Amino acid sequence: MEDDHDTPSRILRALRFRPKGLTITELAKQIKATRNSVSKHLEILQIAGKVNVRAVGNAKLYSLAQRVPMSAFLCFTKNLIIVLDREQRIVQINDQCLRLLDRSKDDLIGLSLEEAELPVVSTPEALAVIKGLEKEQVVTDLRYQGGGKDLFFQMQVIPTTFEDGEKGCTLVLEDITERKQYIWNMEFLARTAMELVDLPVDADIYRYIADRILEIEPEGQVFVQSYDEFSRQFFMRAIADENFREGLKPLLGREVIGMSFRVNDLFSAPFHQTMASVFGTQEHIFRPALEGRGWSFYDICFGQIPEKICEEIMDHFNIGKLFSIGLVWQEQLFGVVGIFMAPGEGLGDPQVLESFLRQASIAIARRQTEDRLRRSEKRFREVVDTSPFATAIIGADERYLSINRRFSDLFGYSLDDIPTREAWLTRAYPDDTYRSEVIAAWQSDLEHAAKGQPRPRTFSIRCRNGDEKAVLCTPVELCDGMQYVTYEDVSEERLTYRMLIEEIAELRRQLAAASR
């Protein structure tokens, strides 16, 4: 039998190949030692954290403890770790945490969290969670503002038992700022996409764009300009910061909103822009000036603000650079967004900014298309309404969409009287037999005539006051299935024609009588 001092290493070797565990009796038989000796050494190994024990019925099974030494855990994890004793004094802290705090271990060991005044964990919110720890691990998210930016950490408070049996806890802090920022960005883009769709027609979309950009870049001074490609002018439409806007007035001697900036050609010298370059984020550094490189503040204003005033504006508002992004959609420039910043500052996340402005560009394009459509419809309705002929527009679903004033004057009916084609046919042709003939003629013409080809026919139409009128109806089927119909009163022509026929017949009778 080997010496007793070698028993612990033999126990560990035996357990290494039996991951499910062994009882004291099985271990004693395997290493050829007494049961009392094995039991004594197992207790020491368990206190040292080298073996685990679990009860199976009346027996105890011992197995190797799969534990990572605390020192290794502190060194190799990327998280910030602070170990506290039962009085919440710092007993251990890892190097990653010390580097972030720019403190030494000697400065912190033995201090309570309140005394150490550490960022994040010494806040009232964090201390309340730590003091409320009982038996179960607690996980919470903490927000901390440092260096002018919001930082987010997930803190795990883990109950900890030290080798001497004393209780404490371990704080594990994971920096989740990027994860939180990603979630915020996605929520921001989803929210603004819906808001842009639902934005009322009379809402100022340029002001909306400026305000939303200020959410992304709160330290920037934001402006939005529209662009008119026909006059080749930019127009100042919105400035997010009211202090910036009011501060510009005395320097410029006028209100900045509404100012126009004419550019001969943005896509040739000296600007040499392309749709691709306008589409992305461009950085223009004014201070410190880059000799022979980039645009100056004076260039950005297209030479329409004197250079002296440009210098005064930069001094007054501590402007060092400009980030510009075009409002572009389908090779069309709708405007530009600018963000002035102090020297050395940068954008937080250019990608979310560009994604939002793509959404805004699509919304502006849709607005302009809808506006052109509304103006086109208005012109069309004006033409129809001033037409000398009575006209009606019938939808593909056979509902009367509009009638002009001449229609109401001719027949006496309003749009409420004839909401559908069926209602019109019933009122205009009350006789069932004649109405069937009209419908048959209409359908026959519709089947044989090409779209866009007029199909004139004369029918006798009953007016609202009961009068009968001979009317030349000329329907035209449009490309989307709608019907455009004109109505011309030919009652007098028909009466004149009838009288002429009657006069001819009378002359024939007289001639016949004279010949006899």
ABEGO torsion letter per residue (X at the ends): XBBAAAAAAAAAAAAAABAAEBBAAAAAAAAGBBAAAAAAAAAAAAAAGABBBBBBEABBBBBBBBBBBAAAAAAABABBBBBBBAAGBBABBBAAAAAAAGBBAAAABGBBAAAAGBBGAABAAAAAAAAABBABBBBBBBBBBBGGBBBBBBBBBBBBBBAAGBBBBBBBBBBAAAAAAAAAAAAAAAAAAAAAAABBAABBAAAAAAAAAAAABAABBBBBBBBBAAAGBBBBABBABAAAAAAAAAAAGBBABGBBBBBABAABOAAGBBAAAAABBBBBBAOBBBBGBEBBAAAAAGGABBAAAAAAAAAAAGBABBBBBBBBBGGBBAEBBBBBBBBGBBBABAAAAAAAAAAAAAAAAAAAAAAAAAAAAAAAAAAAAABABBBBBBBAAGBBABBBAAAAAAAGBBAAABABAAAAAAAABABAAAAAAAAAAAAAAAAABBBGBBBBBBBBBBBAAGBBBBBBBBBBBBAAGBBBBBBBBAAAAAAAAAAAAAAAAAAAAAAAAAAX
